[in-house]
Amino acid sequence: MATAAQAAAAFLSFLSSSPSHHSAPSSVSLGATPVLSVSLRVAAAGGPRLSPPLRGRRISAVIAQLPTAHPEVATGDKKIRWSSRAVRSFAMAELEARKMRYPTTGTEGLLMGILVEGTSGAAKLLRANGITLLKVREEAANVLGKSEMFYFSPMHPPLTEAAQRALDWAVNEKLKSGEDGEVTANHLLLGIWSDKESAGHKILASLGFDDEKARLLAKTAGEEAATSPR
């Protein structure tokens, strides 16, 4: 009778000689924002890394498809794009809305997305002032209430009007500057703060964010693009 060690060795030998049953798909459709958002979530969670040229094309495709009221920006007539940090923050916002079991992605979700992404100047400023993801989640539940235990959010919770206004504000501010470059997560946070009636603004205010901190952030709003990873 074979020993346990011999049986284990035979099993390992079988595995090493068998073809893999889990292969990655050869290609991913880049035709719609939801698919791209999922890809970004996987990458942010430590998924397979793309080579620099492919990663650059993937990010460019995503940037052109973020929801905007400025089609001229999306079509490339203007040399303005969302930074990769802002794109990841947007993708994480959808994920946070689902974790909270909300039917939509609001300004509170965008705020949480910025903190989950974590590497932007906006995220660093928030953390430096004691505004953490856990605190924002708690305040979101206080402001908006808790969702029903057995409610499941859609795969891609649609943006609220306030969240769309925050995105549009960020783009507008970049356009007003007259400079080429990227719309950053800093712009996005300022867009959330600009709408005093939004849940995101109320959460920020309750946690100590104020106009002085917003002015500080505005001074460096465009600097993030220079160090944005490709």
LUMMARBA-908195 format. One record per residue (C-alpha): x, y, z; residue in one letter; residue number from 1. Coordinates in nm, 2 decimals. Layout:
N
+--------+--------+--------+-----+-----+
|     xx |     yy |     zz | res |   n |
+--------+--------+--------+-----+-----+
|      X |      Y |      Z |   A | NUM |
...
+--------+--------+--------+-----+-----+
This chain:
230
+--------+--------+--------+-----+-----+
|     xx |     yy |     zz | res |   n |
+--------+--------+--------+-----+-----+
|   0.00 |   0.00 |   0.00 |   M |   1 |
|   0.14 |   0.34 |  -0.09 |   A |   2 |
|   0.23 |   0.57 |   0.19 |   T |   3 |
|   0.07 |   0.91 |   0.24 |   A |   4 |
|   0.39 |   1.09 |   0.12 |   A |   5 |
|   0.39 |   0.88 |  -0.20 |   Q |   6 |
|   0.02 |   0.95 |  -0.27 |   A |   7 |
|   0.08 |   1.32 |  -0.22 |   A |   8 |
|   0.38 |   1.32 |  -0.46 |   A |   9 |
|   0.18 |   1.13 |  -0.72 |   A |  10 |
|  -0.10 |   1.39 |  -0.69 |   F |  11 |
|   0.13 |   1.69 |  -0.73 |   L |  12 |
|   0.29 |   1.52 |  -1.03 |   S |  13 |
|  -0.05 |   1.48 |  -1.19 |   F |  14 |
|  -0.13 |   1.85 |  -1.13 |   L |  15 |
|   0.20 |   1.97 |  -1.28 |   S |  16 |
|   0.13 |   1.77 |  -1.60 |   S |  17 |
|  -0.23 |   1.88 |  -1.64 |   S |  18 |
|  -0.34 |   2.18 |  -1.85 |   P |  19 |
|  -0.47 |   2.48 |  -1.66 |   S |  20 |
|  -0.84 |   2.50 |  -1.63 |   H |  21 |
|  -0.85 |   2.87 |  -1.56 |   H |  22 |
|  -0.71 |   3.08 |  -1.83 |   S |  23 |
|  -0.76 |   3.46 |  -1.86 |   A |  24 |
|  -0.97 |   3.59 |  -2.15 |   P |  25 |
|  -0.77 |   3.69 |  -2.45 |   S |  26 |
|  -0.94 |   4.03 |  -2.48 |   S |  27 |
|  -1.17 |   4.26 |  -2.29 |   V |  28 |
|  -1.43 |   4.48 |  -2.46 |   S |  29 |
|  -1.36 |   4.85 |  -2.41 |   L |  30 |
|  -1.69 |   4.96 |  -2.56 |   G |  31 |
|  -1.87 |   5.07 |  -2.24 |   A |  32 |
|  -1.79 |   5.24 |  -1.92 |   T |  33 |
|  -1.93 |   4.96 |  -1.69 |   P |  34 |
|  -1.69 |   4.70 |  -1.83 |   V |  35 |
|  -1.40 |   4.94 |  -1.80 |   L |  36 |
|  -1.50 |   5.02 |  -1.44 |   S |  37 |
|  -1.49 |   4.65 |  -1.36 |   V |  38 |
|  -1.14 |   4.62 |  -1.52 |   S |  39 |
|  -1.02 |   4.91 |  -1.31 |   L |  40 |
|  -1.16 |   4.76 |  -0.99 |   R |  41 |
|  -0.97 |   4.44 |  -1.06 |   V |  42 |
|  -0.65 |   4.63 |  -1.13 |   A |  43 |
|  -0.69 |   4.83 |  -0.81 |   A |  44 |
|  -0.75 |   4.51 |  -0.61 |   A |  45 |
|  -0.42 |   4.37 |  -0.73 |   G |  46 |
|  -0.52 |   4.20 |  -1.04 |   G |  47 |
|  -0.29 |   4.13 |  -1.34 |   P |  48 |
|  -0.08 |   4.42 |  -1.44 |   R |  49 |
|  -0.09 |   4.55 |  -1.80 |   L |  50 |
|   0.22 |   4.64 |  -1.99 |   S |  51 |
|   0.28 |   5.02 |  -2.01 |   P |  52 |
|   0.16 |   5.06 |  -2.37 |   P |  53 |
|  -0.15 |   4.85 |  -2.32 |   L |  54 |
|  -0.22 |   5.02 |  -1.98 |   R |  55 |
|  -0.19 |   5.36 |  -2.15 |   G |  56 |
|  -0.44 |   5.26 |  -2.42 |   R |  57 |
|  -0.68 |   5.11 |  -2.16 |   R |  58 |
|  -0.67 |   5.43 |  -1.94 |   I |  59 |
|  -0.72 |   5.65 |  -2.25 |   S |  60 |
|  -1.03 |   5.45 |  -2.35 |   A |  61 |
|  -1.18 |   5.48 |  -2.01 |   V |  62 |
|  -1.11 |   5.85 |  -1.98 |   I |  63 |
|  -1.30 |   5.93 |  -2.30 |   A |  64 |
|  -1.61 |   5.76 |  -2.16 |   Q |  65 |
|  -1.66 |   5.91 |  -1.81 |   L |  66 |
|  -2.00 |   6.06 |  -1.79 |   P |  67 |
|  -1.99 |   6.43 |  -1.89 |   T |  68 |
|  -2.21 |   6.71 |  -2.01 |   A |  69 |
|  -1.92 |   6.82 |  -2.24 |   H |  70 |
|  -1.92 |   6.60 |  -2.54 |   P |  71 |
|  -1.65 |   6.81 |  -2.70 |   E |  72 |
|  -1.41 |   6.69 |  -2.43 |   V |  73 |
|  -1.50 |   6.32 |  -2.48 |   A |  74 |
|  -1.45 |   6.34 |  -2.86 |   T |  75 |
|  -1.10 |   6.48 |  -2.82 |   G |  76 |
|  -1.15 |   6.83 |  -2.96 |   D |  77 |
|  -1.01 |   6.96 |  -2.64 |   K |  78 |
|  -0.69 |   6.85 |  -2.49 |   K |  79 |
|  -0.85 |   6.77 |  -2.15 |   I |  80 |
|  -0.87 |   6.43 |  -2.00 |   R |  81 |
|  -0.94 |   6.27 |  -1.66 |   W |  82 |
|  -0.64 |   6.16 |  -1.47 |   S |  83 |
|  -0.60 |   5.79 |  -1.40 |   S |  84 |
|  -0.64 |   5.86 |  -1.03 |   R |  85 |
|  -0.97 |   6.03 |  -1.09 |   A |  86 |
|  -1.08 |   5.74 |  -1.32 |   V |  87 |
|  -1.00 |   5.49 |  -1.04 |   R |  88 |
|  -1.18 |   5.71 |  -0.79 |   S |  89 |
|  -1.49 |   5.70 |  -1.01 |   F |  90 |
|  -1.47 |   5.32 |  -1.05 |   A |  91 |
|  -1.43 |   5.28 |  -0.67 |   M |  92 |
|  -1.73 |   5.51 |  -0.61 |   A |  93 |
|  -1.96 |   5.26 |  -0.79 |   E |  94 |
|  -1.82 |   4.98 |  -0.58 |   L |  95 |
|  -1.87 |   5.17 |  -0.25 |   E |  96 |
|  -2.23 |   5.25 |  -0.35 |   A |  97 |
|  -2.29 |   4.88 |  -0.39 |   R |  98 |
|  -2.12 |   4.80 |  -0.05 |   K |  99 |
|  -2.36 |   5.05 |   0.11 |   M | 100 |
|  -2.65 |   4.89 |  -0.08 |   R | 101 |
|  -2.75 |   5.22 |  -0.24 |   Y | 102 |
|  -2.95 |   5.23 |  -0.57 |   P | 103 |
|  -2.74 |   5.52 |  -0.70 |   T | 104 |
|  -2.39 |   5.66 |  -0.69 |   T | 105 |
|  -2.40 |   6.00 |  -0.53 |   G | 106 |
|  -2.15 |   6.25 |  -0.42 |   T | 107 |
|  -2.10 |   6.05 |  -0.10 |   E | 108 |
|  -2.00 |   5.76 |  -0.32 |   G | 109 |
|  -1.75 |   5.98 |  -0.52 |   L | 110 |
|  -1.61 |   6.10 |  -0.19 |   L | 111 |
|  -1.56 |   5.74 |  -0.07 |   M | 112 |
|  -1.41 |   5.65 |  -0.41 |   G | 113 |
|  -1.15 |   5.92 |  -0.37 |   I | 114 |
|  -1.05 |   5.78 |  -0.03 |   L | 115 |
|  -1.05 |   5.42 |  -0.15 |   V | 116 |
|  -0.82 |   5.51 |  -0.44 |   E | 117 |
|  -0.60 |   5.68 |  -0.18 |   G | 118 |
|  -0.31 |   5.81 |  -0.38 |   T | 119 |
|  -0.44 |   6.15 |  -0.50 |   S | 120 |
|  -0.36 |   6.48 |  -0.34 |   G | 121 |
|  -0.73 |   6.50 |  -0.25 |   A | 122 |
|  -0.72 |   6.17 |  -0.07 |   A | 123 |
|  -0.40 |   6.27 |   0.12 |   K | 124 |
|  -0.55 |   6.61 |   0.22 |   L | 125 |
|  -0.86 |   6.44 |   0.35 |   L | 126 |
|  -0.67 |   6.18 |   0.56 |   R | 127 |
|  -0.43 |   6.45 |   0.69 |   A | 128 |
|  -0.74 |   6.62 |   0.83 |   N | 129 |
|  -0.88 |   6.31 |   0.99 |   G | 130 |
|  -1.14 |   6.24 |   0.72 |   I | 131 |
|  -1.12 |   5.86 |   0.67 |   T | 132 |
|  -1.32 |   5.61 |   0.47 |   L | 133 |
|  -1.47 |   5.46 |   0.78 |   L | 134 |
|  -1.59 |   5.81 |   0.91 |   K | 135 |
|  -1.74 |   5.89 |   0.57 |   V | 136 |
|  -1.93 |   5.56 |   0.56 |   R | 137 |
|  -2.07 |   5.63 |   0.90 |   E | 138 |
|  -2.17 |   5.99 |   0.81 |   E | 139 |
|  -2.32 |   5.87 |   0.48 |   A | 140 |
|  -2.55 |   5.63 |   0.68 |   A | 141 |
|  -2.64 |   5.92 |   0.91 |   N | 142 |
|  -2.72 |   6.16 |   0.62 |   V | 143 |
|  -2.89 |   5.92 |   0.38 |   L | 144 |
|  -3.00 |   5.64 |   0.62 |   G | 145 |
|  -2.91 |   5.27 |   0.60 |   K | 146 |
|  -3.05 |   5.07 |   0.31 |   S | 147 |
|  -3.26 |   4.76 |   0.36 |   E | 148 |
|  -3.07 |   4.45 |   0.46 |   M | 149 |
|  -3.18 |   4.24 |   0.16 |   F | 150 |
|  -3.16 |   4.51 |  -0.10 |   Y | 151 |
|  -2.90 |   4.46 |  -0.37 |   F | 152 |
|  -2.76 |   4.75 |  -0.57 |   S | 153 |
|  -2.74 |   4.73 |  -0.95 |   P | 154 |
|  -2.40 |   4.63 |  -1.09 |   M | 155 |
|  -2.34 |   4.99 |  -1.19 |   H | 156 |
|  -2.55 |   5.22 |  -0.97 |   P | 157 |
|  -2.64 |   5.53 |  -1.19 |   P | 158 |
|  -2.51 |   5.87 |  -1.09 |   L | 159 |
|  -2.74 |   6.10 |  -0.90 |   T | 160 |
|  -2.79 |   6.45 |  -1.04 |   E | 161 |
|  -2.56 |   6.59 |  -0.77 |   A | 162 |
|  -2.29 |   6.35 |  -0.86 |   A | 163 |
|  -2.32 |   6.44 |  -1.23 |   Q | 164 |
|  -2.30 |   6.81 |  -1.13 |   R | 165 |
|  -1.98 |   6.74 |  -0.94 |   A | 166 |
|  -1.82 |   6.58 |  -1.25 |   L | 167 |
|  -1.94 |   6.86 |  -1.47 |   D | 168 |
|  -1.81 |   7.12 |  -1.23 |   W | 169 |
|  -1.46 |   6.95 |  -1.23 |   A | 170 |
|  -1.45 |   6.96 |  -1.61 |   V | 171 |
|  -1.58 |   7.32 |  -1.62 |   N | 172 |
|  -1.31 |   7.44 |  -1.38 |   E | 173 |
|  -1.04 |   7.28 |  -1.60 |   K | 174 |
|  -1.19 |   7.44 |  -1.91 |   L | 175 |
|  -1.20 |   7.78 |  -1.74 |   K | 176 |
|  -0.83 |   7.76 |  -1.67 |   S | 177 |
|  -0.76 |   7.76 |  -2.04 |   G | 178 |
|  -0.48 |   7.51 |  -1.99 |   E | 179 |
|  -0.43 |   7.17 |  -2.15 |   D | 180 |
|  -0.40 |   6.88 |  -1.91 |   G | 181 |
|  -0.60 |   6.64 |  -1.70 |   E | 182 |
|  -0.90 |   6.68 |  -1.47 |   V | 183 |
|  -0.78 |   6.54 |  -1.14 |   T | 184 |
|  -0.93 |   6.39 |  -0.83 |   A | 185 |
|  -0.86 |   6.72 |  -0.67 |   N | 186 |
|  -1.10 |   6.88 |  -0.92 |   H | 187 |
|  -1.35 |   6.61 |  -0.84 |   L | 188 |
|  -1.33 |   6.67 |  -0.46 |   L | 189 |
|  -1.38 |   7.04 |  -0.52 |   L | 190 |
|  -1.68 |   6.96 |  -0.74 |   G | 191 |
|  -1.83 |   6.77 |  -0.45 |   I | 192 |
|  -1.77 |   7.06 |  -0.21 |   W | 193 |
|  -1.92 |   7.31 |  -0.46 |   S | 194 |
|  -2.27 |   7.17 |  -0.42 |   D | 195 |
|  -2.38 |   7.27 |  -0.07 |   K | 196 |
|  -2.70 |   7.07 |  -0.08 |   E | 197 |
|  -2.53 |   6.75 |  -0.18 |   S | 198 |
|  -2.47 |   6.46 |   0.06 |   A | 199 |
|  -2.10 |   6.47 |  -0.01 |   G | 200 |
|  -2.08 |   6.84 |   0.10 |   H | 201 |
|  -2.28 |   6.78 |   0.41 |   K | 202 |
|  -2.05 |   6.48 |   0.51 |   I | 203 |
|  -1.74 |   6.68 |   0.44 |   L | 204 |
|  -1.87 |   6.97 |   0.65 |   A | 205 |
|  -1.96 |   6.75 |   0.94 |   S | 206 |
|  -1.61 |   6.61 |   0.94 |   L | 207 |
|  -1.44 |   6.94 |   0.95 |   G | 208 |
|  -1.37 |   7.02 |   0.59 |   F | 209 |
|  -1.42 |   7.39 |   0.51 |   D | 210 |
|  -1.36 |   7.66 |   0.25 |   D | 211 |
|  -1.01 |   7.72 |   0.37 |   E | 212 |
|  -0.91 |   7.36 |   0.30 |   K | 213 |
|  -1.09 |   7.38 |  -0.03 |   A | 214 |
|  -0.88 |   7.69 |  -0.13 |   R | 215 |
|  -0.57 |   7.50 |  -0.03 |   L | 216 |
|  -0.67 |   7.21 |  -0.25 |   L | 217 |
|  -0.76 |   7.44 |  -0.54 |   A | 218 |
|  -0.40 |   7.58 |  -0.55 |   K | 219 |
|  -0.27 |   7.23 |  -0.63 |   T | 220 |
|  -0.57 |   7.10 |  -0.83 |   A | 221 |
|  -0.37 |   7.07 |  -1.15 |   G | 222 |
|  -0.04 |   6.95 |  -1.01 |   E | 223 |
|  -0.16 |   6.59 |  -0.96 |   E | 224 |
|  -0.16 |   6.53 |  -1.34 |   A | 225 |
|   0.21 |   6.57 |  -1.36 |   A | 226 |
|   0.27 |   6.27 |  -1.14 |   T | 227 |
|  -0.04 |   6.07 |  -1.24 |   S | 228 |
|   0.06 |   5.71 |  -1.32 |   P | 229 |
|   0.00 |   5.58 |  -1.67 |   R | 230 |
+--------+--------+--------+-----+-----+
